[in-house]
Amino acid sequence: MTMPTLPVYDTTGSQTGELEVSGDVFDATPNEQLLHQVVVAGLAAARQGTAHTKTRSEVAGSGRKLWRQKGTGRARVGDRRPPHREGGGVAGGPRMRSYRQRLSRRVKAEALRSALSTRFRAGELTVIEPFELSEPKTRAVAEMLTALGVEGPALLVLAERNEIIWRCARNIPGLSIRPAAEVNTRDIMAPRRVVIVKDAIARLEARLS
């Protein structure tokens, strides 16, 4: 079976060779239903869930009956905290909660394989040689992306965390940076282009094998 290959570029946009990648990771048949499920779960987990209203048992105020039951000529009442009274509790309002959805490791791994394969088949994956910045300047990363033909929202996947590259790239609009150990399905599917450092390919394959 022929293994799929990806061209490898340097920071000037010149092709330096080709890299064979795992077909199980980068050329699998995408599962669109699973992709949707995992992306929705990621968006749900990002919700704060801090909206919170007080019920009648939580609002401030006495639980004393406002006036006696009979003899006043007025309607019978209880305390001052029911929802229909000003300053009373809220009926059926939002409560603080977590929106997280539980997903198994197998499901997350399969969705990430589908995401990488979708980008691979669409020609939206770019592999670059490992690089170091001679000076901590945002311009250096911006020029590299321009040389690679990357415009608009993009993801840069590194082999491991690199504080200097992160500091240089954080000011570029639409660019996200993730180490291979932390990248997820939502990270891959959100931008238009995915740029992966060559060393990160092996780490992704080991993680998803």
Backbone as ProteinMPNN parsed JSONL, in Angstrom:
{"seq_chain_A": "MTMPTLPVYDTTGSQTGELEVSGDVFDATPNEQLLHQVVVAGLAAARQGTAHTKTRSEVAGSGRKLWRQKGTGRARVGDRRPPHREGGGVAGGPRMRSYRQRLSRRVKAEALRSALSTRFRAGELTVIEPFELSEPKTRAVAEMLTALGVEGPALLVLAERNEIIWRCARNIPGLSIRPAAEVNTRDIMAPRRVVIVKDAIARLEARLS", "coords_chain_A": {"N_chain_A": [[0.835, -1.189, 0.0], [0.611, 2.162, -0.936], [2.048, 4.833, 0.765], [0.673, 7.956, 1.789], [1.976, 11.167, 0.836], [3.446, 14.31, 1.781], [4.412, 17.527, 0.669], [7.362, 19.21, 1.802], [8.308, 22.294, 3.141], [10.569, 25.12, 3.458], [11.179, 28.033, 5.548], [11.179, 30.054, 3.705], [9.424, 29.374, 1.793], [10.236, 27.601, -0.13], [10.31, 24.368, -1.594], [11.623, 21.584, 0.052], [11.615, 18.884, -0.009], [9.875, 15.727, 0.333], [7.508, 14.165, 2.553], [6.663, 11.106, 3.924], [3.605, 10.1, 5.286], [1.433, 8.706, 7.805], [-1.18, 6.754, 6.6], [-3.381, 6.005, 8.074], [-3.737, 8.081, 9.807], [-3.638, 10.512, 8.372], [-4.948, 10.075, 5.98], [-7.403, 8.845, 6.262], [-10.839, 7.732, 5.976], [-12.997, 10.351, 6.355], [-15.17, 10.843, 9.139], [-17.962, 12.427, 9.158], [-20.176, 12.828, 10.822], [-19.16, 12.21, 13.343], [-17.182, 14.151, 13.526], [-18.769, 16.459, 13.651], [-20.085, 16.003, 16.085], [-17.964, 16.072, 17.967], [-16.868, 18.627, 17.588], [-19.048, 20.25, 18.298], [-19.238, 19.482, 20.978], [-16.843, 20.547, 21.895], [-17.294, 23.293, 21.556], [-19.414, 23.577, 23.326], [-18.138, 23.022, 25.747], [-16.651, 25.28, 26.006], [-18.376, 27.201, 26.849], [-19.337, 29.403, 29.467], [-21.377, 29.127, 31.375], [-22.291, 30.595, 33.575], [-24.555, 32.096, 34.008], [-27.121, 32.921, 36.233], [-29.968, 32.805, 38.177], [-31.925, 33.757, 41.072], [-34.004, 31.677, 43.031], [-37.211, 31.667, 44.759], [-36.518, 30.792, 47.234], [-34.024, 31.763, 47.639], [-33.796, 34.523, 47.392], [-33.426, 37.683, 49.119], [-35.272, 38.49, 52.053], [-38.061, 38.393, 54.32], [-39.738, 35.428, 55.506], [-42.158, 35.755, 56.52], [-45.728, 35.86, 56.723], [-47.517, 38.275, 54.884], [-49.879, 39.688, 55.661], [-52.661, 39.014, 57.875], [-54.733, 36.074, 57.431], [-57.563, 36.3, 57.261], [-60.282, 38.687, 57.413], [-59.338, 41.179, 56.527], [-60.313, 42.016, 54.142], [-58.815, 41.832, 51.899], [-57.031, 39.976, 49.346], [-55.876, 36.703, 50.08], [-52.506, 36.082, 51.059], [-49.054, 34.99, 50.956], [-45.666, 34.975, 51.835], [-43.283, 37.612, 50.85], [-41.792, 36.754, 48.697], [-42.522, 35.3, 46.32], [-42.521, 34.595, 42.698], [-44.253, 36.405, 41.306], [-44.204, 38.796, 42.605], [-42.666, 42.008, 43.043], [-39.2, 42.058, 43.34], [-39.178, 39.454, 44.057], [-38.406, 35.894, 43.776], [-37.139, 34.206, 40.785], [-38.948, 32.397, 38.398], [-38.238, 29.431, 36.802], [-35.858, 30.398, 35.685], [-32.442, 30.822, 34.327], [-29.849, 28.673, 35.565], [-26.721, 28.288, 37.263], [-24.458, 26.172, 35.606], [-22.689, 23.376, 34.119], [-21.75, 22.924, 30.757], [-20.398, 20.876, 29.638], [-19.722, 17.988, 27.662], [-19.403, 14.533, 27.881], [-16.876, 12.703, 26.375], [-15.346, 9.824, 24.991], [-11.888, 8.718, 24.971], [-11.32, 7.279, 22.667], [-13.237, 8.182, 20.856], [-12.512, 10.901, 20.649], [-9.939, 10.64, 19.539], [-10.497, 9.398, 17.086], [-12.03, 11.377, 15.868], [-10.128, 13.41, 15.624], [-8.361, 12.213, 13.828], [-10.068, 12.135, 11.619], [-10.39, 14.867, 11.178], [-7.761, 15.715, 10.503], [-7.427, 14.181, 8.193], [-9.414, 15.25, 6.582], [-8.436, 17.851, 6.139], [-6.043, 17.18, 4.859], [-6.929, 15.917, 2.478], [-8.19, 18.049, 1.308], [-6.12, 19.641, 0.604], [-5.142, 21.473, 2.42], [-3.196, 21.321, 4.286], [0.019, 22.142, 5.372], [3.407, 21.403, 5.519], [6.298, 22.282, 7.282], [9.842, 22.78, 7.588], [11.643, 22.286, 10.696], [12.197, 25.232, 12.61], [14.027, 28.042, 13.888], [13.857, 31.22, 15.448], [15.783, 33.964, 14.577], [15.631, 36.408, 15.727], [13.422, 37.726, 18.172], [10.824, 38.57, 16.722], [7.663, 39.594, 15.556], [7.332, 40.056, 12.871], [8.982, 38.217, 11.571], [7.634, 35.737, 11.72], [5.281, 36.432, 10.404], [6.236, 36.985, 7.825], [7.118, 34.45, 7.124], [4.689, 33.021, 6.963], [3.479, 34.392, 4.862], [5.251, 33.74, 2.783], [4.679, 31.056, 2.566], [2.214, 31.154, 1.502], [0.025, 31.416, 3.12], [-2.941, 32.739, 4.161], [-5.296, 34.605, 6.068], [-7.295, 33.06, 8.735], [-5.375, 30.708, 10.562], [-3.619, 27.75, 11.708], [-0.832, 26.935, 13.618], [1.092, 24.205, 14.215], [3.231, 22.995, 16.573], [6.084, 20.952, 17.511], [6.583, 20.904, 20.218], [5.99, 23.011, 23.1], [6.938, 26.382, 22.573], [8.167, 29.167, 23.785], [9.254, 31.529, 22.702], [8.479, 31.537, 19.956], [5.735, 31.557, 20.333], [5.34, 34.054, 21.58], [6.132, 35.731, 19.53], [4.237, 35.211, 17.567], [1.709, 35.677, 18.574], [0.567, 38.138, 18.126], [-0.36, 38.159, 15.567], [-3.185, 38.471, 13.64], [-5.792, 36.067, 13.732], [-4.142, 33.835, 13.845], [-3.433, 30.797, 15.402], [-1.658, 28.86, 17.857], [-0.479, 25.677, 18.655], [0.904, 23.003, 20.575], [1.813, 19.675, 19.476], [0.904, 17.755, 21.255], [-1.356, 18.817, 22.38], [-3.18, 19.67, 20.5], [-6.47, 19.718, 19.107], [-9.615, 18.491, 17.697], [-11.322, 20.654, 17.131], [-9.445, 22.731, 16.942], [-8.156, 22.027, 14.55], [-10.193, 22.119, 12.621], [-11.221, 24.699, 12.678], [-9.616, 26.912, 11.477], [-8.607, 28.196, 8.174], [-6.271, 27.193, 7.061], [-3.746, 24.788, 7.917], [-0.669, 24.646, 9.383], [2.047, 22.607, 9.872], [4.814, 21.812, 11.788], [7.555, 19.825, 10.784], [8.649, 18.011, 12.664], [6.511, 17.665, 14.349], [4.765, 15.975, 13.094], [5.439, 13.25, 13.491], [4.907, 13.073, 16.2], [2.166, 13.499, 16.299], [1.312, 11.239, 14.904], [2.222, 9.209, 16.608], [0.658, 9.754, 18.808], [-1.893, 9.2, 17.844], [-1.834, 6.633, 16.928]], "CA_chain_A": [[0.0, 0.0, 0.0], [1.401, 3.385, -1.049], [1.784, 5.785, 1.843], [0.505, 9.323, 1.299], [3.123, 12.05, 1.066], [3.213, 15.744, 1.851], [5.615, 18.311, 0.395], [7.922, 19.915, 2.952], [8.836, 23.596, 2.739], [11.314, 25.867, 4.468], [10.498, 29.274, 5.933], [11.108, 30.965, 2.556], [8.416, 28.875, 0.874], [10.842, 26.694, -1.108], [10.133, 22.963, -1.24], [12.891, 20.924, 0.367], [11.475, 17.444, -0.167], [8.555, 15.172, 0.631], [7.459, 13.384, 3.791], [5.636, 10.069, 3.98], [2.815, 10.181, 6.514], [0.575, 7.543, 8.051], [-2.492, 6.817, 5.965], [-4.428, 5.861, 9.099], [-3.9, 9.359, 10.506], [-3.808, 11.64, 7.46], [-5.717, 9.746, 4.777], [-8.524, 7.981, 6.624], [-12.136, 8.218, 5.507], [-13.539, 11.221, 7.413], [-16.486, 10.566, 9.717], [-18.507, 13.773, 9.323], [-21.059, 12.852, 11.985], [-18.312, 12.252, 14.535], [-16.572, 15.48, 13.533], [-19.774, 17.409, 14.146], [-20.335, 15.739, 17.504], [-16.826, 16.485, 18.786], [-16.751, 20.089, 17.506], [-20.128, 20.801, 19.126], [-18.855, 19.252, 22.37], [-15.802, 21.52, 22.219], [-17.927, 24.605, 21.698], [-20.202, 23.553, 24.553], [-17.223, 23.079, 26.887], [-16.116, 26.643, 26.1], [-19.391, 28.068, 27.449], [-19.064, 29.631, 30.882], [-22.444, 28.576, 32.207], [-22.361, 31.332, 34.837], [-25.84, 32.784, 34.166], [-27.726, 32.335, 37.423], [-31.014, 33.602, 38.832], [-32.299, 33.246, 42.388], [-35.379, 31.228, 43.23], [-37.858, 32.315, 45.904], [-35.862, 30.376, 48.478], [-32.701, 32.356, 47.714], [-33.812, 35.988, 47.449], [-33.49, 38.257, 50.468], [-36.62, 38.871, 52.488], [-38.644, 37.576, 55.379], [-40.715, 34.414, 55.129], [-43.377, 36.03, 57.298], [-46.953, 36.152, 55.982], [-47.607, 39.736, 54.819], [-50.972, 40.068, 56.551], [-53.418, 37.859, 58.343], [-55.493, 35.372, 56.398], [-58.972, 36.724, 57.149], [-60.734, 39.888, 58.107], [-58.802, 42.441, 56.009], [-60.955, 42.351, 52.883], [-57.855, 41.705, 50.814], [-56.753, 38.6, 48.946], [-54.937, 36.018, 50.96], [-51.134, 36.066, 50.538], [-48.024, 34.37, 51.784], [-44.559, 35.912, 52.058], [-43.031, 38.575, 49.787], [-40.759, 36.275, 47.787], [-42.924, 34.533, 45.139], [-42.091, 35.224, 41.451], [-45.112, 37.462, 40.77], [-44.012, 40.026, 43.364], [-41.45, 42.75, 42.782], [-38.13, 41.636, 44.237], [-39.301, 38.038, 44.378], [-37.542, 34.979, 43.033], [-37.414, 33.998, 39.359], [-39.455, 31.057, 38.112], [-37.732, 28.842, 35.567], [-34.74, 31.149, 35.133], [-31.205, 30.048, 34.146], [-29.103, 28.317, 36.756], [-25.32, 27.984, 36.977], [-24.313, 24.766, 35.228], [-21.617, 23.05, 33.176], [-22.261, 22.444, 29.473], [-19.469, 19.875, 29.12], [-20.229, 16.695, 27.217], [-18.365, 13.528, 28.09], [-16.488, 11.958, 25.182], [-14.283, 8.865, 25.281], [-10.621, 8.955, 24.279], [-11.404, 6.68, 21.339], [-14.026, 9.098, 20.015], [-11.709, 12.099, 20.401], [-8.853, 10.285, 18.626], [-11.06, 9.145, 15.768], [-12.429, 12.668, 15.316], [-8.911, 14.128, 15.235], [-7.907, 11.594, 12.581], [-10.974, 12.593, 10.557], [-10.106, 16.279, 10.913], [-6.492, 15.781, 9.769], [-7.644, 13.607, 6.866], [-10.2, 16.223, 5.819], [-7.527, 18.916, 5.717], [-5.092, 16.593, 3.914], [-7.585, 15.695, 1.188], [-8.539, 19.351, 0.732], [-4.895, 20.366, 0.286], [-5.039, 22.601, 3.349], [-2.125, 21.02, 5.241], [1.349, 22.53, 4.916], [4.461, 20.945, 6.425], [7.507, 23.095, 7.182], [11.017, 22.306, 8.319], [11.808, 22.924, 12.01], [12.858, 26.527, 12.468], [14.279, 28.872, 15.06], [13.836, 32.633, 15.102], [17.046, 34.63, 14.886], [15.28, 37.51, 16.616], [12.017, 37.591, 18.588], [10.044, 39.574, 16.03], [6.432, 39.115, 14.922], [7.509, 40.166, 11.432], [9.613, 36.999, 11.047], [6.587, 34.724, 11.554], [4.365, 36.928, 9.381], [6.881, 36.804, 6.52], [7.121, 33.017, 6.845], [3.341, 32.645, 6.536], [3.277, 34.967, 3.534], [6.036, 32.941, 1.844], [3.994, 29.768, 2.411], [0.911, 31.392, 0.889], [-1.026, 31.265, 4.138], [-3.668, 33.971, 4.41], [-6.48, 34.424, 6.892], [-7.158, 32.231, 9.942], [-4.475, 29.563, 10.378], [-3.135, 27.069, 12.908], [0.565, 26.487, 13.566], [1.272, 23.087, 15.138], [4.64, 22.806, 16.909], [6.392, 19.668, 18.142], [6.431, 21.139, 21.651], [5.808, 24.426, 23.422], [8.084, 27.257, 22.316], [7.741, 30.469, 24.297], [9.677, 32.61, 21.808], [7.6, 31.537, 18.783], [4.4, 31.963, 20.776], [5.338, 35.499, 21.8], [6.254, 36.411, 18.245], [3.089, 34.96, 16.697], [0.417, 35.948, 19.214], [0.0, 39.398, 17.637], [-0.848, 38.005, 14.187], [-4.628, 38.203, 13.684], [-6.284, 34.814, 13.175], [-3.19, 32.729, 13.962], [-3.407, 30.057, 16.663], [-0.477, 28.007, 17.995], [-0.693, 24.564, 19.565], [1.846, 21.88, 20.497], [1.178, 18.464, 18.943], [0.28, 16.981, 22.334], [-2.574, 19.476, 22.858], [-4.077, 20.05, 19.412], [-7.71, 18.942, 19.105], [-10.404, 18.524, 16.466], [-11.792, 22.017, 16.897], [-8.289, 23.508, 16.483], [-7.858, 21.682, 13.165], [-11.295, 22.448, 11.723], [-11.625, 26.106, 12.738], [-8.971, 27.824, 10.54], [-8.59, 27.835, 6.759], [-5.057, 26.45, 6.75], [-3.029, 24.195, 9.044], [0.766, 24.547, 9.129], [2.597, 21.682, 10.853], [6.262, 21.633, 11.766], [7.853, 18.44, 10.412], [8.85, 17.192, 13.865], [5.23, 17.43, 15.014], [4.051, 14.907, 12.393], [5.697, 11.986, 14.195], [4.24, 13.116, 17.51], [0.738, 13.296, 16.048], [1.12, 9.833, 14.527], [2.377, 8.388, 17.81], [-0.495, 10.008, 19.668], [-3.133, 8.671, 17.251], [-1.642, 5.267, 16.419]], "C_chain_A": [[0.884, 1.259, 0.0], [1.028, 4.356, 0.068], [1.621, 7.182, 1.259], [1.72, 10.174, 1.65], [2.671, 13.499, 1.093], [4.501, 16.474, 1.489], [6.06, 19.059, 1.645], [8.584, 21.201, 2.455], [9.718, 24.176, 3.851], [10.607, 27.19, 4.72], [10.432, 30.288, 4.805], [10.08, 30.513, 1.531], [8.96, 27.951, -0.196], [10.67, 25.248, -0.656], [11.481, 22.294, -1.058], [12.819, 19.415, 0.199], [10.04, 17.018, 0.092], [8.644, 14.299, 1.879], [6.336, 12.371, 3.705], [4.928, 10.141, 5.326], [1.916, 8.962, 6.62], [-0.788, 7.733, 7.389], [-3.628, 6.706, 6.967], [-4.718, 7.182, 9.799], [-4.275, 10.485, 9.545], [-4.634, 11.325, 6.216], [-6.809, 8.734, 5.081], [-9.821, 8.551, 6.046], [-12.777, 9.059, 6.603], [-14.939, 10.804, 7.852], [-17.121, 11.913, 10.059], [-19.416, 13.883, 10.545], [-20.251, 12.954, 13.276], [-17.618, 13.601, 14.655], [-17.537, 16.51, 14.117], [-19.989, 17.246, 15.641], [-19.215, 16.285, 18.377], [-16.647, 18.003, 18.751], [-17.824, 20.757, 18.365], [-19.798, 20.632, 20.605], [-17.774, 20.243, 22.801], [-16.356, 22.914, 22.413], [-18.739, 24.679, 22.989], [-19.303, 23.685, 25.782], [-16.657, 24.477, 27.082], [-17.119, 27.61, 26.721], [-19.142, 28.205, 28.957], [-20.134, 29.033, 31.787], [-22.615, 29.279, 33.532], [-23.668, 32.114, 35.012], [-26.617, 32.116, 35.301], [-28.766, 33.292, 38.0], [-31.394, 32.944, 40.153], [-33.766, 32.812, 42.405], [-35.949, 31.923, 44.463], [-37.208, 31.926, 47.229], [-34.516, 31.061, 48.673], [-32.703, 33.88, 47.817], [-33.91, 36.46, 48.898], [-34.924, 38.631, 50.814], [-37.151, 37.901, 53.51], [-39.604, 36.544, 54.809], [-42.039, 34.606, 55.854], [-44.557, 36.322, 56.369], [-47.222, 37.66, 56.059], [-48.75, 40.302, 55.657], [-51.817, 38.847, 56.868], [-54.358, 37.329, 57.264], [-56.881, 35.97, 56.196], [-59.204, 38.073, 57.825], [-60.209, 41.198, 57.552], [-59.522, 42.898, 54.752], [-60.022, 42.24, 51.69], [-57.635, 40.227, 50.49], [-55.743, 37.968, 49.897], [-53.565, 35.928, 50.288], [-50.235, 35.278, 51.476], [-46.918, 35.39, 52.029], [-44.35, 36.801, 50.825], [-42.087, 38.056, 48.696], [-41.241, 35.459, 46.582], [-42.601, 35.293, 43.846], [-42.962, 36.388, 40.969], [-44.978, 38.773, 41.543], [-42.693, 40.697, 43.009], [-40.385, 42.381, 43.818], [-38.202, 40.184, 44.625], [-38.346, 37.187, 43.554], [-37.974, 34.847, 41.579], [-37.863, 32.565, 39.155], [-38.896, 30.562, 36.783], [-36.585, 29.585, 34.931], [-33.496, 30.286, 34.972], [-30.491, 29.806, 35.467], [-27.664, 27.995, 36.36], [-25.149, 26.489, 36.712], [-23.103, 24.607, 34.32], [-22.24, 22.474, 31.915], [-21.38, 21.335, 28.887], [-20.178, 18.572, 28.749], [-19.102, 15.67, 27.334], [-18.129, 12.745, 26.802], [-15.337, 11.019, 25.548], [-13.012, 9.237, 24.522], [-10.662, 8.421, 22.854], [-12.15, 7.601, 20.375], [-13.218, 10.345, 19.666], [-10.597, 11.803, 19.394], [-9.368, 10.071, 17.212], [-11.49, 10.453, 15.101], [-11.213, 13.472, 14.864], [-8.32, 13.54, 13.962], [-8.766, 12.052, 11.398], [-10.688, 14.038, 10.175], [-8.819, 16.428, 10.101], [-6.659, 15.246, 8.348], [-8.456, 14.555, 5.983], [-9.315, 17.334, 5.297], [-6.532, 18.401, 4.679], [-5.724, 16.458, 2.53], [-7.983, 16.999, 0.506], [-7.316, 20.173, 0.344], [-4.662, 21.564, 1.186], [-4.038, 22.344, 4.483], [-0.781, 21.425, 4.625], [2.369, 22.101, 5.957], [5.705, 21.8, 6.201], [8.633, 22.462, 7.99], [11.065, 22.967, 9.709], [12.598, 24.222, 11.864], [13.056, 27.181, 13.831], [14.297, 30.328, 14.605], [15.138, 33.287, 15.53], [16.83, 35.822, 15.808], [13.796, 37.403, 16.954], [11.145, 38.704, 18.005], [8.806, 38.937, 15.397], [6.582, 39.105, 13.407], [8.09, 38.897, 10.829], [8.579, 35.911, 10.803], [5.62, 35.148, 10.459], [4.948, 36.727, 7.983], [6.932, 35.332, 6.134], [5.755, 32.571, 6.327], [3.044, 33.177, 5.139], [4.018, 34.155, 2.474], [5.39, 31.587, 1.575], [2.626, 29.916, 1.757], [-0.251, 31.231, 1.843], [-1.65, 32.63, 4.416], [-4.904, 33.664, 5.25], [-6.224, 33.542, 8.091], [-6.31, 30.987, 9.678], [-4.089, 28.997, 11.735], [-1.7, 26.634, 12.667], [0.753, 25.429, 14.632], [2.773, 22.86, 15.33], [4.844, 21.433, 17.544], [6.222, 19.764, 19.659], [6.297, 22.639, 21.888], [7.105, 25.205, 23.169], [7.665, 28.681, 22.665], [8.09, 31.602, 23.337], [8.761, 32.685, 20.591], [6.207, 31.995, 19.174], [4.32, 33.476, 20.964], [5.393, 36.269, 20.489], [4.979, 36.308, 17.41], [1.755, 35.386, 17.288], [-0.236, 37.229, 18.716], [-0.53, 39.301, 16.215], [-2.325, 37.64, 14.22], [-4.981, 36.86, 13.037], [-5.348, 33.63, 13.292], [-3.251, 32.115, 15.355], [-2.177, 29.153, 16.669], [-0.78, 26.918, 19.016], [0.478, 23.586, 19.459], [1.099, 20.623, 20.063], [0.434, 17.68, 20.011], [-1.072, 17.558, 22.749], [-3.576, 19.798, 21.754], [-5.314, 19.155, 19.413], [-8.488, 19.159, 17.811], [-10.873, 19.933, 16.137], [-10.661, 22.913, 16.393], [-8.034, 23.284, 15.0], [-8.93, 22.2, 12.22], [-11.625, 23.937, 11.669], [-10.953, 26.989, 11.689], [-9.071, 27.347, 9.094], [-7.397, 26.959, 6.4], [-4.416, 25.932, 8.038], [-1.568, 24.02, 8.63], [1.371, 23.703, 10.248], [4.111, 21.614, 10.699], [6.556, 20.142, 11.583], [7.996, 17.532, 11.628], [7.536, 16.841, 14.562], [4.443, 16.3, 14.359], [4.205, 13.58, 13.135], [4.985, 11.947, 15.53], [2.734, 12.929, 17.356], [0.459, 11.84, 15.71], [1.259, 8.916, 15.73], [1.183, 8.54, 18.736], [-1.756, 9.327, 19.165], [-2.998, 7.249, 16.732], [-2.423, 4.265, 17.263]], "O_chain_A": [[1.784, 1.399, 0.828], [-0.146, 4.658, 0.286], [2.346, 7.557, 0.337], [2.402, 9.924, 2.644], [1.652, 13.864, 0.508], [5.576, 16.087, 1.949], [5.232, 19.488, 2.448], [9.326, 21.191, 1.473], [9.626, 23.781, 5.013], [9.541, 27.437, 4.156], [9.715, 31.282, 4.914], [9.878, 31.18, 0.516], [8.216, 27.549, -1.091], [10.86, 24.933, 0.519], [12.37, 22.418, -1.9], [13.843, 18.735, 0.258], [9.117, 17.832, 0.074], [9.702, 13.768, 2.215], [5.188, 12.729, 3.444], [5.568, 10.232, 6.374], [1.672, 8.271, 5.631], [-1.457, 8.745, 7.595], [-4.712, 7.246, 6.746], [-5.814, 7.384, 10.323], [-5.127, 11.316, 9.861], [-4.983, 12.239, 5.469], [-7.107, 7.868, 4.259], [-9.879, 9.723, 5.672], [-13.073, 8.539, 7.679], [-15.782, 10.455, 7.027], [-16.855, 12.476, 11.121], [-19.428, 14.91, 11.223], [-20.616, 13.695, 14.19], [-17.48, 14.136, 15.755], [-17.165, 17.322, 14.963], [-20.065, 18.23, 16.377], [-19.478, 16.894, 19.413], [-16.311, 18.607, 19.769], [-17.541, 21.719, 19.079], [-20.049, 21.536, 21.402], [-17.783, 20.723, 23.935], [-15.944, 23.635, 23.322], [-18.755, 25.709, 23.663], [-19.653, 24.37, 26.742], [-16.233, 24.831, 28.182], [-16.751, 28.728, 27.083], [-18.781, 27.238, 29.627], [-19.823, 28.494, 32.849], [-23.03, 28.664, 34.514], [-23.874, 32.733, 36.056], [-26.755, 30.893, 35.328], [-28.466, 34.453, 38.275], [-31.214, 31.74, 40.337], [-34.641, 33.491, 41.867], [-35.247, 32.681, 45.133], [-37.332, 32.641, 48.224], [-33.921, 30.96, 49.746], [-31.724, 34.47, 48.276], [-34.401, 35.749, 49.775], [-35.692, 39.043, 49.945], [-36.746, 36.739, 53.563], [-40.21, 36.758, 53.759], [-42.92, 33.748, 55.815], [-44.385, 36.968, 55.336], [-47.167, 38.257, 57.134], [-48.569, 41.33, 56.308], [-51.707, 37.801, 56.228], [-54.722, 38.035, 56.323], [-57.322, 36.126, 55.058], [-58.434, 38.52, 58.675], [-60.593, 42.255, 58.052], [-59.364, 44.044, 54.332], [-60.428, 42.536, 50.566], [-58.007, 39.346, 51.265], [-54.87, 38.645, 50.44], [-53.481, 35.721, 49.078], [-50.594, 34.951, 52.607], [-47.193, 36.535, 52.387], [-45.134, 36.753, 49.877], [-41.63, 38.833, 47.859], [-40.388, 34.948, 45.856], [-42.424, 36.511, 43.884], [-42.457, 37.277, 40.284], [-45.591, 39.77, 41.16], [-41.711, 40.019, 42.707], [-40.645, 42.392, 45.021], [-37.396, 39.711, 45.426], [-37.579, 37.7, 42.739], [-39.043, 35.319, 41.192], [-37.248, 31.63, 39.669], [-39.068, 31.215, 35.753], [-36.348, 29.423, 33.734], [-33.48, 29.141, 35.424], [-30.53, 30.641, 36.371], [-27.41, 27.493, 35.265], [-25.623, 25.65, 37.477], [-22.561, 25.59, 33.815], [-23.144, 21.64, 31.983], [-21.603, 20.905, 27.756], [-21.101, 18.125, 29.43], [-17.973, 15.933, 26.921], [-19.061, 12.196, 26.216], [-14.457, 11.385, 26.327], [-13.062, 9.985, 23.546], [-10.109, 9.032, 21.939], [-11.745, 7.775, 19.226], [-13.235, 10.796, 18.521], [-10.336, 12.61, 18.501], [-8.745, 10.514, 16.248], [-11.326, 10.611, 13.891], [-11.263, 14.142, 13.832], [-7.832, 14.278, 13.106], [-8.25, 12.32, 10.313], [-10.736, 14.398, 8.999], [-8.783, 17.177, 9.124], [-6.092, 15.8, 7.406], [-8.213, 14.651, 4.78], [-9.429, 17.723, 4.134], [-6.214, 19.108, 3.723], [-5.121, 16.842, 1.528], [-8.1, 17.058, -0.718], [-7.451, 21.277, -0.185], [-4.058, 22.553, 0.771], [-4.029, 23.045, 5.495], [-0.491, 21.079, 3.48], [2.217, 22.399, 7.142], [6.116, 22.016, 5.061], [8.401, 21.716, 8.941], [10.58, 24.086, 9.876], [13.551, 24.297, 11.088], [12.338, 26.897, 14.79], [14.713, 30.622, 13.485], [15.551, 33.184, 16.686], [17.717, 36.203, 16.571], [12.996, 37.025, 16.098], [10.777, 39.652, 18.699], [8.89, 37.874, 14.78], [6.021, 38.241, 12.733], [7.741, 38.528, 9.708], [8.638, 35.227, 9.781], [5.182, 34.314, 9.666], [4.23, 36.341, 7.061], [6.806, 34.993, 4.957], [5.677, 31.822, 5.353], [2.427, 32.488, 4.326], [3.483, 33.906, 1.394], [5.533, 31.033, 0.485], [1.953, 28.921, 1.487], [-1.375, 30.945, 1.429], [-0.969, 33.557, 4.853], [-5.482, 32.582, 5.145], [-5.071, 33.291, 8.441], [-6.511, 30.296, 8.679], [-4.211, 29.66, 12.765], [-1.388, 26.037, 11.637], [0.594, 25.707, 15.82], [3.494, 22.569, 14.375], [3.9, 20.827, 18.052], [5.771, 18.815, 20.301], [6.475, 23.438, 20.967], [8.202, 24.755, 23.501], [6.906, 29.316, 21.933], [7.306, 32.537, 23.175], [8.31, 33.77, 20.224], [5.565, 32.738, 18.431], [3.344, 34.105, 20.555], [4.778, 37.327, 20.352], [4.672, 37.212, 16.632], [0.76, 35.45, 16.565], [-1.446, 37.404, 18.857], [-1.096, 40.268, 15.705], [-2.687, 36.603, 14.775], [-4.527, 36.554, 11.934], [-5.704, 32.525, 12.885], [-3.136, 32.816, 16.36], [-1.708, 28.73, 15.613], [-1.276, 27.199, 20.107], [0.992, 23.363, 18.363], [-0.111, 20.519, 20.26], [-0.558, 17.014, 19.715], [-1.858, 16.871, 23.401], [-4.713, 20.165, 22.048], [-5.212, 17.96, 19.691], [-8.066, 19.919, 16.94], [-10.821, 20.351, 14.98], [-10.877, 23.755, 15.522], [-7.73, 24.227, 14.27], [-8.614, 22.674, 11.129], [-12.246, 24.393, 10.709], [-11.654, 27.77, 11.044], [-9.553, 26.248, 8.819], [-7.499, 26.087, 5.537], [-4.526, 26.547, 9.099], [-1.267, 23.335, 7.653], [1.232, 24.032, 11.425], [4.622, 21.383, 9.603], [5.876, 19.298, 12.166], [7.511, 16.4, 11.616], [7.454, 15.843, 15.278], [3.553, 15.724, 14.984], [3.225, 12.877, 13.378], [4.509, 10.891, 15.947], [2.099, 12.277, 18.184], [-0.525, 11.27, 16.181], [0.505, 7.952, 15.868], [0.748, 7.578, 19.37], [-2.601, 8.918, 19.962], [-3.943, 6.71, 16.155], [-2.385, 3.065, 16.988]]}, "name": "protein", "num_of_chains": 1, "seq": "MTMPTLPVYDTTGSQTGELEVSGDVFDATPNEQLLHQVVVAGLAAARQGTAHTKTRSEVAGSGRKLWRQKGTGRARVGDRRPPHREGGGVAGGPRMRSYRQRLSRRVKAEALRSALSTRFRAGELTVIEPFELSEPKTRAVAEMLTALGVEGPALLVLAERNEIIWRCARNIPGLSIRPAAEVNTRDIMAPRRVVIVKDAIARLEARLS"}
